Amino acid sequence: MHLASLSLLSVAGNVVLGLRLPAPGNPEYQSLALKDRALRARQSGITNSTVEQQRAAAVKDAFMFAWNGYFTTCKGQDELEPVTNTCTNPRNNWGASAVDALSTALVMESQPIVNDILDYIATIDYTTTATEVSLFETTIRYIAGMLSGYDLLTGPLSNLTTNASAVDLLLTQSRSLADSLSFAFNTSTGIPSNNLYFTNQTTDGSTTNGLADIGTLCLEWQRLSDLTYDPSYGDLAQKAETYLLNPLPASNEPFSGLVGTNVNISNGVFLDATGGWNGGDDSFYEYLIKMYVYDSSRYSNYSDRWIMAADSTINYLTSNPASRPDLTFLASYVNTTFVNSSEHLTCFDGGNFLLGGSVLGRQDYIDFGLALVNGCHDLYNSTLTGIGPETFSWNTTGVESSNEAFFNANGFYITNPLYDLRPEVMESFYYAYRITGNTMYQDWAWEAFVAINATTRVGQGFSEISDVNAANGGSFDNVQESFLFAEVMKYSYLIHAPDSVFQVAGNDSTNQFVFNTEAHPLKVVGPPV
């Protein structure tokens, strides 16, 4: 059992308004949200705001626990391995967890952590690394993390440091890193290579790049241009994006707005018609609407493409499992053949439809987004740990005697049971609450957070687990990705935190910030929507 770690949380982390938290395998665990709501109603003096304050404090405690474990042991390195209390460097030994944690420490108003991270970022040499660099991962984690810190510290959270030079260095360091990465775009088309080597400015020789890897650069690189008044950074990303916004050949756009996955770097042509909203394609579609949120005056063409993709998704990819037609998932496709399987990664989709519906004034997109959120909640609500799996399917041809009962009850069966501390379900709960105001989504998020804390917390941090449908999550895999700090903790906190300018806007207000795919809030520059 891993419940001993709950003692390190605040009152809200140990006790849900007076109730001890049950073990993950206990059926009572699945009804935690219902108990929470009932206790709200019957305990005198307990208000919604008190519940939210206690929950937010519990999440902040968990963040600080993980941060202290990482920074004490692995300062200057990328990740803590929490089981062995050792360090690893899958992100070029630039301190990925620290940079990814900055915007979360800011929105939690943890000034000591903010200052520790600012001091550390000033020491990073982004011009050198001995290991392969991912343009995509480096952009969404490092560049976005620093730009978000800059936007928050020169804006609504400027009170959290008095070190103006350290704030300025966030922008300087972002520019240094982008300059180091820019040779990736030195191709005949301007479509970048993703896998880079700084030592001799070469690539891994790949002749193709993927839809998400190309299409998840435009927000961060454009923000860098807008902050530095140097258009070159945004121009690089936008030139690559034009091949995605105007895809060729037409046969590799099997449904209007929905394209293939792999693009030929030398001529910009799509090489297949395989795709959907799963990993490898996901954040291309995510950024189409987010670019419009970032600047609605410059990027209406992005929202037009998002609308095309959203409409085709609703018309063609909507899938209701045979055993649970009340649930909605998104199929993927190979040409025009549908594949009834999906991923935890895909569960950002509900939040993205909600954002699109909100900023475009389209209730149909909001309703569809909520249906997707409900389907992803079912992933969490169906397992022994209360956490959803890495991959799953509802293809009836894959139903066997070993998974038939589970499929009949839950509408899916598990194809990969691990949990890698992924944030996408929590992300969609957050958007659902912010856009509808329905506190049910706060309850779902709290229940998920409690499950994650109870099952993955080990040593001085949190670990990937091997099996969400095994007692106690199976075994620990000794991996704590930096996005635990950037995404899981941020969404878990903000859904209970007071309203603020950097929060996603509800239907009666407009967005002043937009979250990148790593949950780093970037300041909107165009007319707010």
Kinemage of the C-alpha trace (Angstrom):
@kinemage 1
@onewidth
@group {chain A} dominant
@subgroup {mainchain}
@vectorlist {calphas} color= white
{ca met a 1} P 0.000 0.000 0.000
{ca his a 2} L 1.160 3.532 -0.793
{ca leu a 3} L -1.383 5.445 1.274
{ca ala a 4} L 1.144 6.440 3.939
{ca ser a 5} L 2.276 9.229 1.655
{ca leu a 6} L -1.102 10.881 2.043
{ca ser a 7} L -0.076 11.968 5.519
{ca leu a 8} L 2.177 14.561 3.925
{ca leu a 9} L -0.757 16.369 2.359
{ca ser a 10} L -2.808 19.073 4.016
{ca val a 11} L -6.101 18.383 5.746
{ca ala a 12} L -7.842 18.240 2.400
{ca gly a 13} L -5.364 15.686 1.140
{ca asn a 14} L -5.807 13.314 4.062
{ca val a 15} L -9.462 13.853 4.730
{ca val a 16} L -12.296 14.768 2.422
{ca leu a 17} L -14.262 16.961 4.791
{ca gly a 18} L -13.855 14.537 7.651
{ca leu a 19} L -13.725 11.208 5.815
{ca arg a 20} L -10.520 9.202 5.680
{ca leu a 21} L -9.610 8.417 2.097
{ca pro a 22} L -10.301 4.776 1.181
{ca ala a 23} L -7.757 2.532 -0.463
{ca pro a 24} L -7.723 2.758 -4.283
{ca gly a 25} L -9.085 -0.766 -4.705
{ca asn a 26} L -12.033 -0.138 -2.414
{ca pro a 27} L -15.356 0.448 -4.237
{ca glu a 28} L -15.892 3.365 -1.879
{ca tyr a 29} L -12.986 5.084 -3.623
{ca gln a 30} L -15.014 5.470 -6.799
{ca ser a 31} L -17.796 7.356 -5.028
{ca leu a 32} L -15.506 9.861 -3.347
{ca ala a 33} L -16.902 12.767 -5.353
{ca leu a 34} L -20.448 11.915 -4.338
{ca lys a 35} L -19.484 11.773 -0.665
{ca asp a 36} L -17.687 15.082 -1.026
{ca arg a 37} L -20.780 16.778 -2.429
{ca ala a 38} L -23.019 15.263 0.233
{ca leu a 39} L -20.726 16.438 3.004
{ca arg a 40} L -20.772 19.935 1.564
{ca ala a 41} L -24.514 19.973 1.930
{ca arg a 42} L -24.825 18.604 5.448
{ca gln a 43} L -21.842 19.944 7.395
{ca ser a 44} L -22.520 23.349 8.846
{ca gly a 45} L -19.960 26.011 8.099
{ca ile a 46} L -18.499 24.146 5.111
{ca thr a 47} L -18.845 26.190 1.931
{ca asn a 48} L -17.801 25.568 -1.631
{ca ser a 49} L -15.032 28.131 -1.270
{ca thr a 50} L -13.697 26.337 1.822
{ca val a 51} L -13.645 23.036 -0.032
{ca glu a 52} L -11.839 24.628 -2.958
{ca gln a 53} L -9.276 26.259 -0.674
{ca gln a 54} L -8.530 22.969 1.072
{ca arg a 55} L -8.228 21.075 -2.199
{ca ala a 56} L -5.959 23.705 -3.751
{ca ala a 57} L -3.789 23.636 -0.624
{ca ala a 58} L -3.522 19.845 -0.858
{ca val a 59} L -2.378 19.999 -4.470
{ca lys a 60} L 0.148 22.713 -3.629
{ca asp a 61} L 1.513 20.509 -0.835
{ca ala a 62} L 1.956 17.644 -3.300
{ca phe a 63} L 3.720 19.940 -5.770
{ca met a 64} L 6.076 21.221 -3.078
{ca phe a 65} L 6.786 17.680 -1.901
{ca ala a 66} L 7.769 16.609 -5.433
{ca trp a 67} L 9.698 19.820 -6.024
{ca asn a 68} L 11.740 19.465 -2.852
{ca gly a 69} L 12.554 15.873 -3.739
{ca tyr a 70} L 13.696 16.831 -7.221
{ca phe a 71} L 15.575 20.027 -6.394
{ca thr a 72} L 17.359 18.625 -3.355
{ca thr a 73} L 18.665 15.606 -5.225
{ca cys a 74} L 18.727 16.586 -8.902
{ca lys a 75} L 19.179 20.352 -9.198
{ca gly a 76} L 20.677 21.050 -12.614
{ca gln a 77} L 19.556 17.698 -14.007
{ca asp a 78} L 16.346 16.881 -15.827
{ca glu a 79} L 14.410 14.407 -13.719
{ca leu a 80} L 14.351 12.618 -10.397
{ca glu a 81} L 14.018 8.830 -10.450
{ca pro a 82} L 11.875 8.640 -7.322
{ca val a 83} L 12.186 4.944 -6.490
{ca thr a 84} L 15.990 4.910 -6.417
{ca asn a 85} L 16.373 8.627 -5.565
{ca thr a 86} L 18.735 9.059 -8.506
{ca cys a 87} L 18.812 11.520 -11.410
{ca thr a 88} L 18.432 11.164 -15.161
{ca asn a 89} L 18.813 13.502 -18.136
{ca pro a 90} L 16.474 12.649 -21.032
{ca arg a 91} L 16.068 16.370 -21.880
{ca asn a 92} L 19.695 17.376 -22.538
{ca asn a 93} L 20.762 18.025 -18.948
{ca trp a 94} L 19.340 21.548 -18.881
{ca gly a 95} L 17.101 20.975 -15.853
{ca ala a 96} L 13.787 20.218 -17.544
{ca ser a 97} L 11.832 19.695 -14.316
{ca ala a 98} L 12.898 23.102 -12.996
{ca val a 99} L 11.958 24.994 -16.150
{ca asp a 100} L 8.692 23.067 -16.500
{ca ala a 101} L 7.839 23.819 -12.858
{ca leu a 102} L 8.297 27.602 -13.063
{ca ser a 103} L 4.835 28.592 -14.308
{ca thr a 104} L 3.187 26.238 -11.808
{ca ala a 105} L 5.178 27.672 -8.913
{ca leu a 106} L 4.088 31.097 -10.140
{ca val a 107} L 0.352 30.416 -10.302
{ca met a 108} L 0.635 28.780 -6.856
{ca glu a 109} L 2.448 31.947 -5.688
{ca ser a 110} L 5.306 29.960 -4.164
{ca gln a 111} L 7.867 32.757 -4.104
{ca pro a 112} L 10.861 30.772 -2.720
{ca ile a 113} L 10.524 28.152 -5.472
{ca val a 114} L 10.093 30.854 -8.111
{ca asn a 115} L 13.312 32.539 -7.020
{ca asp a 116} L 15.203 29.238 -6.878
{ca ile a 117} L 14.167 28.477 -10.447
{ca leu a 118} L 15.019 31.966 -11.686
{ca asp a 119} L 18.466 31.688 -10.140
{ca tyr a 120} L 18.961 28.299 -11.753
{ca ile a 121} L 17.767 29.279 -15.256
{ca ala a 122} L 20.339 32.087 -15.314
{ca thr a 123} L 23.086 29.424 -15.166
{ca ile a 124} L 21.951 27.230 -18.081
{ca asp a 125} L 24.101 27.076 -21.192
{ca tyr a 126} L 21.625 26.362 -23.971
{ca thr a 127} L 24.285 26.412 -26.662
{ca thr a 128} L 25.698 23.020 -25.817
{ca thr a 129} L 24.585 19.487 -25.089
{ca ala a 130} L 26.112 16.127 -25.894
{ca thr a 131} L 22.776 14.385 -26.438
{ca glu a 132} L 20.116 14.429 -29.168
{ca val a 133} L 17.745 17.397 -28.951
{ca ser a 134} L 14.056 17.178 -29.822
{ca leu a 135} L 12.900 20.440 -31.405
{ca phe a 136} L 9.316 19.680 -30.380
{ca glu a 137} L 9.973 18.728 -26.757
{ca thr a 138} L 12.493 21.525 -26.241
{ca thr a 139} L 10.037 24.090 -27.588
{ca ile a 140} L 7.031 23.042 -25.522
{ca arg a 141} L 8.943 22.500 -22.255
{ca tyr a 142} L 11.915 24.870 -22.180
{ca ile a 143} L 11.042 27.777 -24.478
{ca ala a 144} L 7.403 27.859 -23.426
{ca gly a 145} L 8.278 27.452 -19.753
{ca met a 146} L 10.587 30.447 -19.821
{ca leu a 147} L 8.300 32.625 -21.960
{ca ser a 148} L 5.388 31.845 -19.663
{ca gly a 149} L 7.466 32.807 -16.655
{ca tyr a 150} L 8.354 36.057 -18.382
{ca asp a 151} L 4.712 36.842 -19.260
{ca leu a 152} L 3.515 36.122 -15.722
{ca leu a 153} L 6.355 37.965 -13.978
{ca thr a 154} L 6.040 41.047 -16.170
{ca gly a 155} L 2.271 40.906 -15.786
{ca pro a 156} L -0.151 39.648 -13.149
{ca leu a 157} L 2.449 37.995 -10.871
{ca ser a 158} L 5.147 40.660 -10.937
{ca asn a 159} L 5.026 40.802 -7.140
{ca leu a 160} L 6.625 37.359 -6.828
{ca thr a 161} L 10.180 38.541 -7.425
{ca thr a 162} L 12.166 41.727 -7.042
{ca asn a 163} L 14.977 40.451 -9.255
{ca ala a 164} L 14.206 42.262 -12.514
{ca ser a 165} L 17.418 41.090 -14.160
{ca ala a 166} L 16.455 37.443 -13.567
{ca val a 167} L 13.108 38.090 -15.250
{ca asp a 168} L 14.821 39.702 -18.222
{ca leu a 169} L 17.095 36.670 -18.451
{ca leu a 170} L 14.062 34.449 -19.104
{ca leu a 171} L 13.638 36.196 -22.422
{ca thr a 172} L 17.375 36.258 -23.116
{ca gln a 173} L 17.649 32.544 -22.430
{ca ser a 174} L 14.595 31.788 -24.576
{ca arg a 175} L 16.238 33.605 -27.444
{ca ser a 176} L 19.542 31.820 -26.879
{ca leu a 177} L 17.842 28.441 -27.023
{ca ala a 178} L 15.821 29.333 -30.121
{ca asp a 179} L 19.011 30.517 -31.831
{ca ser a 180} L 20.631 27.184 -31.011
{ca leu a 181} L 17.639 25.306 -32.438
{ca ser a 182} L 17.142 27.405 -35.564
{ca phe a 183} L 19.375 25.324 -37.828
{ca ala a 184} L 16.604 22.705 -37.737
{ca phe a 185} L 14.718 24.836 -40.275
{ca asn a 186} L 17.602 24.917 -42.770
{ca thr a 187} L 15.870 22.647 -45.261
{ca ser a 188} L 14.719 23.158 -48.841
{ca thr a 189} L 11.129 23.732 -47.680
{ca gly a 190} L 11.666 25.265 -44.267
{ca ile a 191} L 9.997 22.231 -42.683
{ca pro a 192} L 12.265 21.479 -39.721
{ca ser a 193} L 14.020 18.300 -38.786
{ca asn a 194} L 13.048 17.286 -35.268
{ca asn a 195} L 16.059 15.353 -33.967
{ca leu a 196} L 19.118 17.559 -33.686
{ca tyr a 197} L 22.755 17.432 -32.611
{ca phe a 198} L 24.245 20.685 -31.359
{ca thr a 199} L 27.869 19.545 -31.387
{ca asn a 200} L 28.108 19.703 -35.189
{ca gln a 201} L 24.717 21.218 -36.105
{ca thr a 202} L 23.434 18.084 -37.814
{ca thr a 203} L 20.232 16.064 -37.687
{ca asp a 204} L 19.549 12.359 -37.398
{ca gly a 205} L 19.080 12.246 -41.174
{ca ser a 206} L 15.329 11.645 -41.152
{ca thr a 207} L 13.632 12.570 -44.412
{ca thr a 208} L 10.241 13.042 -42.759
{ca asn a 209} L 8.762 14.860 -39.792
{ca gly a 210} L 5.460 14.347 -38.039
{ca leu a 211} L 2.302 16.429 -37.984
{ca ala a 212} L 2.478 17.340 -34.291
{ca asp a 213} L 6.241 17.886 -34.334
{ca ile a 214} L 5.879 20.440 -37.143
{ca gly a 215} L 2.565 21.907 -36.043
{ca thr a 216} L 3.336 22.540 -32.359
{ca leu a 217} L 5.949 25.244 -32.770
{ca cys a 218} L 3.936 28.179 -34.072
{ca leu a 219} L 2.604 29.466 -30.735
{ca glu a 220} L 5.903 29.486 -28.841
{ca trp a 221} L 8.080 30.783 -31.690
{ca gln a 222} L 5.567 33.498 -32.553
{ca arg a 223} L 5.378 34.559 -28.916
{ca leu a 224} L 9.163 34.845 -28.881
{ca ser a 225} L 9.017 37.076 -31.971
{ca asp a 226} L 6.329 39.267 -30.458
{ca leu a 227} L 8.292 39.718 -27.248
{ca thr a 228} L 11.654 40.377 -28.926
{ca tyr a 229} L 10.308 42.363 -31.889
{ca asp a 230} L 12.292 40.028 -34.101
{ca pro a 231} L 9.979 38.417 -36.676
{ca ser a 232} L 12.474 35.760 -37.697
{ca tyr a 233} L 11.454 33.218 -35.051
{ca gly a 234} L 7.761 33.293 -35.851
{ca asp a 235} L 8.494 33.339 -39.567
{ca leu a 236} L 10.387 30.061 -39.298
{ca ala a 237} L 7.489 28.275 -37.602
{ca gln a 238} L 4.846 29.880 -39.793
{ca lys a 239} L 6.600 28.870 -43.025
{ca ala a 240} L 6.636 25.248 -41.896
{ca glu a 241} L 2.994 25.493 -40.851
{ca thr a 242} L 1.868 26.575 -44.322
{ca tyr a 243} L 2.402 23.022 -45.591
{ca leu a 244} L 0.010 21.769 -42.922
{ca leu a 245} L -2.602 24.445 -43.519
{ca asn a 246} L -2.527 23.762 -47.277
{ca pro a 247} L -1.953 20.005 -47.395
{ca leu a 248} L -0.934 18.114 -50.522
{ca pro a 249} L -1.867 15.792 -52.081
{ca ala a 250} L -5.634 16.027 -51.606
{ca ser a 251} L -5.815 12.246 -51.249
{ca asn a 252} L -3.963 12.490 -47.934
{ca glu a 253} L -6.683 14.675 -46.459
{ca pro a 254} L -9.274 11.878 -46.252
{ca phe a 255} L -11.786 14.089 -44.447
{ca ser a 256} L -11.977 17.851 -44.735
{ca gly a 257} L -9.491 19.350 -42.269
{ca leu a 258} L -8.159 15.957 -41.137
{ca val a 259} L -4.795 15.045 -42.629
{ca gly a 260} L -2.129 12.374 -42.529
{ca thr a 261} L 0.752 12.087 -40.083
{ca asn a 262} L 4.102 12.025 -41.906
{ca val a 263} L 5.398 14.857 -44.089
{ca asn a 264} L 8.294 14.744 -46.536
{ca ile a 265} L 10.772 17.402 -45.397
{ca ser a 266} L 12.173 18.012 -48.893
{ca asn a 267} L 8.903 18.835 -50.672
{ca gly a 268} L 6.239 19.270 -47.975
{ca val a 269} L 4.008 16.492 -49.267
{ca phe a 270} L 2.013 14.307 -46.887
{ca leu a 271} L 3.091 10.672 -47.227
{ca asp a 272} L 0.034 8.984 -45.757
{ca ala a 273} L -3.608 9.451 -44.852
{ca thr a 274} L -3.347 7.956 -41.376
{ca gly a 275} L -4.281 10.128 -38.428
{ca gly a 276} L -6.743 11.370 -35.845
{ca trp a 277} L -6.389 13.075 -32.462
{ca asn a 278} L -3.926 10.569 -30.983
{ca gly a 279} L -0.286 11.133 -30.086
{ca gly a 280} L 1.778 12.247 -33.066
{ca asp a 281} L -1.111 14.268 -34.506
{ca asp a 282} L -2.828 15.683 -31.426
{ca ser a 283} L -1.275 19.077 -30.750
{ca phe a 284} L -1.415 20.190 -34.398
{ca tyr a 285} L -5.203 20.349 -34.047
{ca glu a 286} L -4.880 21.746 -30.531
{ca tyr a 287} L -2.821 24.709 -31.759
{ca leu a 288} L -5.149 25.609 -34.625
{ca ile a 289} L -7.688 27.058 -32.208
{ca lys a 290} L -5.072 28.242 -29.711
{ca met a 291} L -3.348 30.386 -32.348
{ca tyr a 292} L -6.697 32.076 -32.905
{ca val a 293} L -7.006 32.657 -29.156
{ca tyr a 294} L -3.463 34.053 -29.122
{ca asp a 295} L -4.226 36.587 -31.845
{ca ser a 296} L -7.691 36.477 -33.366
{ca ser a 297} L -6.820 39.263 -35.800
{ca arg a 298} L -3.813 37.499 -37.371
{ca tyr a 299} L -4.780 33.846 -37.205
{ca ser a 300} L -8.389 33.477 -38.324
{ca asn a 301} L -7.077 31.085 -41.004
{ca tyr a 302} L -6.000 28.758 -38.196
{ca ser a 303} L -9.485 28.783 -36.681
{ca asp a 304} L -10.961 28.093 -40.123
{ca arg a 305} L -8.862 24.941 -40.369
{ca trp a 306} L -9.815 23.979 -36.825
{ca ile a 307} L -13.505 24.317 -37.662
{ca met a 308} L -13.041 22.082 -40.708
{ca ala a 309} L -11.248 19.484 -38.568
{ca ala a 310} L -13.801 19.745 -35.738
{ca asp a 311} L -16.766 19.321 -38.068
{ca ser a 312} L -15.215 16.299 -39.764
{ca thr a 313} L -14.323 14.841 -36.383
{ca ile a 314} L -17.924 15.086 -35.222
{ca asn a 315} L -19.287 13.741 -38.507
{ca tyr a 316} L -16.854 10.870 -39.044
{ca leu a 317} L -14.757 10.029 -35.984
{ca thr a 318} L -17.457 10.017 -33.304
{ca ser a 319} L -17.678 6.495 -31.938
{ca asn a 320} L -19.978 4.995 -29.311
{ca pro a 321} L -18.904 1.609 -27.893
{ca ala a 322} L -21.262 -1.251 -28.595
{ca ser a 323} L -21.461 -2.178 -24.913
{ca arg a 324} L -21.814 1.425 -23.687
{ca pro a 325} L -23.468 3.571 -26.355
{ca asp a 326} L -23.816 6.336 -23.761
{ca leu a 327} L -20.074 6.964 -24.034
{ca thr a 328} L -18.302 8.922 -26.775
{ca phe a 329} L -14.733 8.332 -27.943
{ca leu a 330} L -12.838 9.429 -31.049
{ca ala a 331} L -11.776 6.832 -33.585
{ca ser a 332} L -8.633 7.295 -35.623
{ca tyr a 333} L -8.338 6.475 -39.321
{ca val a 334} L -6.227 4.772 -41.953
{ca asn a 335} L -7.345 6.371 -45.191
{ca thr a 336} L -11.129 6.132 -44.741
{ca thr a 337} L -11.059 3.046 -42.528
{ca phe a 338} L -11.798 3.763 -38.868
{ca val a 339} L -9.830 2.337 -35.957
{ca asn a 340} L -11.702 2.041 -32.657
{ca ser a 341} L -8.807 2.554 -30.288
{ca ser a 342} L -7.394 5.543 -28.472
{ca glu a 343} L -4.943 6.830 -25.877
{ca his a 344} L -4.739 8.775 -22.652
{ca leu a 345} L -2.959 11.436 -24.736
{ca thr a 346} L -6.119 11.859 -26.817
{ca cys a 347} L -8.188 12.885 -23.820
{ca phe a 348} L -7.121 16.511 -24.275
{ca asp a 349} L -9.727 16.488 -27.064
{ca gly a 350} L -12.692 17.350 -24.836
{ca gly a 351} L -10.931 20.411 -23.480
{ca asn a 352} L -9.943 21.535 -26.966
{ca phe a 353} L -13.513 21.302 -28.254
{ca leu a 354} L -14.685 23.203 -25.185
{ca leu a 355} L -12.169 25.972 -25.799
{ca gly a 356} L -13.138 26.155 -29.464
{ca gly a 357} L -16.821 26.240 -28.656
{ca ser a 358} L -16.315 28.937 -26.060
{ca val a 359} L -14.261 31.342 -28.183
{ca leu a 360} L -16.304 30.776 -31.336
{ca gly a 361} L -19.689 30.911 -29.617
{ca arg a 362} L -20.581 27.393 -30.739
{ca gln a 363} L -22.670 25.446 -28.226
{ca asp a 364} L -22.506 22.347 -30.431
{ca tyr a 365} L -18.743 22.179 -29.961
{ca ile a 366} L -19.147 22.686 -26.211
{ca asp a 367} L -21.702 19.881 -26.009
{ca phe a 368} L -19.483 17.546 -28.019
{ca gly a 369} L -16.500 18.438 -25.837
{ca leu a 370} L -18.453 17.576 -22.707
{ca ala a 371} L -19.380 14.201 -24.199
{ca leu a 372} L -15.685 13.502 -24.798
{ca val a 373} L -14.834 14.584 -21.242
{ca asn a 374} L -17.434 12.164 -19.925
{ca gly a 375} L -15.931 9.333 -21.968
{ca cys a 376} L -12.457 10.028 -20.592
{ca his a 377} L -13.839 10.220 -17.062
{ca asp a 378} L -15.098 6.675 -17.615
{ca leu a 379} L -11.489 5.574 -18.154
{ca tyr a 380} L -10.666 6.714 -14.624
{ca asn a 381} L -13.913 5.592 -13.090
{ca ser a 382} L -13.506 2.011 -14.313
{ca thr a 383} L -10.128 0.870 -12.963
{ca leu a 384} L -8.979 -0.423 -9.586
{ca thr a 385} L -6.724 2.581 -9.035
{ca gly a 386} L -9.127 5.243 -10.286
{ca ile a 387} L -6.609 6.214 -13.016
{ca gly a 388} L -6.979 5.728 -16.765
{ca pro a 389} L -4.667 3.562 -18.910
{ca glu a 390} L -2.128 4.577 -21.546
{ca thr a 391} L -4.103 2.979 -24.413
{ca phe a 392} L -7.499 1.340 -24.778
{ca ser a 393} L -9.866 -0.013 -27.398
{ca trp a 394} L -13.551 -0.633 -27.980
{ca asn a 395} L -13.050 -2.675 -31.149
{ca thr a 396} L -15.343 -5.655 -30.646
{ca thr a 397} L -13.051 -7.976 -32.609
{ca gly a 398} L -10.507 -7.615 -29.801
{ca val a 399} L -12.889 -8.662 -27.042
{ca glu a 400} L -11.787 -11.938 -25.476
{ca ser a 401} L -12.925 -13.983 -22.520
{ca ser a 402} L -10.333 -12.259 -20.337
{ca asn a 403} L -11.658 -8.754 -20.982
{ca glu a 404} L -15.278 -9.356 -21.975
{ca ala a 405} L -16.817 -8.575 -18.589
{ca phe a 406} L -14.749 -5.400 -18.271
{ca phe a 407} L -15.703 -4.289 -21.788
{ca asn a 408} L -19.388 -4.969 -21.216
{ca ala a 409} L -19.387 -2.922 -18.020
{ca asn a 410} L -17.151 -0.044 -19.062
{ca gly a 411} L -17.320 0.295 -22.836
{ca phe a 412} L -13.589 -0.284 -23.433
{ca tyr a 413} L -10.802 -2.713 -22.652
{ca ile a 414} L -7.238 -1.879 -21.733
{ca thr a 415} L -4.497 -2.452 -24.307
{ca asn a 416} L -1.625 -0.845 -22.373
{ca pro a 417} L -2.236 -0.513 -18.627
{ca leu a 418} L 0.620 1.800 -17.613
{ca tyr a 419} L 0.160 5.352 -16.339
{ca asp a 420} L 2.971 7.790 -17.135
{ca leu a 421} L 1.720 10.687 -14.955
{ca arg a 422} L -0.159 12.018 -17.966
{ca pro a 423} L -2.292 15.176 -17.582
{ca glu a 424} L -4.812 15.061 -20.435
{ca val a 425} L -7.866 13.893 -18.497
{ca met a 426} L -7.218 16.440 -15.753
{ca glu a 427} L -6.731 19.061 -18.466
{ca ser a 428} L -10.158 18.396 -19.941
{ca phe a 429} L -11.790 18.424 -16.496
{ca tyr a 430} L -10.232 21.867 -16.033
{ca tyr a 431} L -11.628 23.246 -19.294
{ca ala a 432} L -15.022 21.712 -18.571
{ca tyr a 433} L -15.228 23.424 -15.198
{ca arg a 434} L -13.922 26.771 -16.390
{ca ile a 435} L -16.303 26.944 -19.343
{ca thr a 436} L -19.452 25.516 -17.743
{ca gly a 437} L -18.970 26.402 -14.067
{ca asn a 438} L -20.324 22.956 -13.140
{ca thr a 439} L -18.659 21.864 -9.883
{ca met a 440} L -19.042 18.200 -10.863
{ca tyr a 441} L -15.865 18.613 -12.878
{ca gln a 442} L -14.033 19.931 -9.821
{ca asp a 443} L -15.125 16.790 -8.009
{ca trp a 444} L -13.915 14.585 -10.840
{ca ala a 445} L -10.555 16.377 -10.843
{ca trp a 446} L -10.206 16.014 -7.083
{ca glu a 447} L -11.034 12.326 -7.244
{ca ala a 448} L -8.402 11.861 -9.970
{ca phe a 449} L -5.804 13.818 -8.012
{ca val a 450} L -6.411 11.740 -4.889
{ca ala a 451} L -6.020 8.565 -6.954
{ca ile a 452} L -2.774 9.783 -8.514
{ca asn a 453} L -1.397 10.812 -5.130
{ca ala a 454} L -2.403 7.576 -3.457
{ca thr a 455} L -1.060 5.307 -6.183
{ca thr a 456} L 1.987 6.955 -7.770
{ca arg a 457} L 3.626 8.716 -4.821
{ca val a 458} L 6.836 7.008 -3.761
{ca gly a 459} L 10.149 8.025 -2.238
{ca gln a 460} L 10.652 11.752 -2.793
{ca gly a 461} L 8.298 12.081 -5.745
{ca phe a 462} L 5.811 10.412 -8.043
{ca ser a 463} L 6.438 7.510 -10.403
{ca glu a 464} L 4.986 6.016 -13.536
{ca ile a 465} L 3.111 2.822 -12.618
{ca ser a 466} L 2.822 -0.376 -14.611
{ca asp a 467} L -0.873 -1.251 -14.328
{ca val a 468} L -3.793 1.024 -13.477
{ca asn a 469} L -6.097 -1.952 -13.083
{ca ala a 470} L -3.907 -3.860 -10.631
{ca ala a 471} L -3.871 -3.450 -6.877
{ca asn a 472} L -1.757 -0.407 -5.960
{ca gly a 473} L -0.956 0.205 -9.627
{ca gly a 474} L 1.205 -2.872 -10.094
{ca ser a 475} L 4.841 -1.762 -9.846
{ca phe a 476} L 6.695 1.540 -9.973
{ca asp a 477} L 8.643 2.221 -13.178
{ca asn a 478} L 10.934 4.835 -11.569
{ca val a 479} L 10.090 7.618 -14.062
{ca gln a 480} L 8.897 11.100 -13.092
{ca glu a 481} L 8.411 13.162 -16.261
{ca ser a 482} L 8.809 16.926 -15.994
{ca phe a 483} L 5.207 17.412 -17.123
{ca leu a 484} L 4.109 16.242 -13.681
{ca phe a 485} L 5.152 19.716 -12.516
{ca ala a 486} L 3.978 21.648 -15.564
{ca glu a 487} L 0.623 20.007 -16.198
{ca val a 488} L -0.733 17.516 -13.671
{ca met a 489} L -0.065 19.752 -10.690
{ca lys a 490} L -1.111 22.957 -12.462
{ca tyr a 491} L -4.462 21.716 -13.753
{ca ser a 492} L -5.181 19.956 -10.440
{ca tyr a 493} L -4.541 23.237 -8.642
{ca leu a 494} L -6.126 25.790 -10.954
{ca ile a 495} L -9.480 24.011 -11.129
{ca his a 496} L -9.901 24.780 -7.401
{ca ala a 497} L -8.021 28.092 -7.314
{ca pro a 498} L -9.615 31.562 -7.332
{ca asp a 499} L -10.350 33.210 -10.650
{ca ser a 500} L -7.443 35.138 -12.157
{ca val a 501} L -6.394 36.723 -15.410
{ca phe a 502} L -4.317 33.703 -16.467
{ca gln a 503} L -7.153 31.223 -15.970
{ca val a 504} L -9.089 29.942 -18.990
{ca ala a 505} L -12.076 32.246 -19.444
{ca gly a 506} L -15.662 31.233 -18.866
{ca asn a 507} L -18.427 32.021 -21.323
{ca asp a 508} L -18.994 35.494 -19.878
{ca ser a 509} L -15.389 36.679 -20.254
{ca thr a 510} L -12.464 36.587 -22.674
{ca asn a 511} L -9.079 34.880 -22.557
{ca gln a 512} L -6.121 37.041 -21.578
{ca phe a 513} L -3.727 34.048 -21.677
{ca val a 514} L -3.610 30.838 -23.695
{ca phe a 515} L -2.042 27.599 -22.474
{ca asn a 516} L 0.513 25.849 -24.654
{ca thr a 517} L 0.396 22.066 -24.914
{ca glu a 518} L 2.591 21.782 -21.786
{ca ala a 519} L 0.142 24.004 -19.811
{ca his a 520} L 2.384 27.075 -19.834
{ca pro a 521} L 0.183 30.226 -19.972
{ca leu a 522} L 1.264 32.707 -22.654
{ca lys a 523} L -0.118 36.224 -22.866
{ca val a 524} L -2.667 36.870 -25.600
{ca val a 525} L -1.643 39.715 -27.924
{ca gly a 526} L -4.642 40.085 -30.238
{ca pro a 527} L -8.228 41.134 -29.522
{ca pro a 528} L -9.234 38.781 -26.659
{ca val a 529} L -11.801 36.100 -27.423
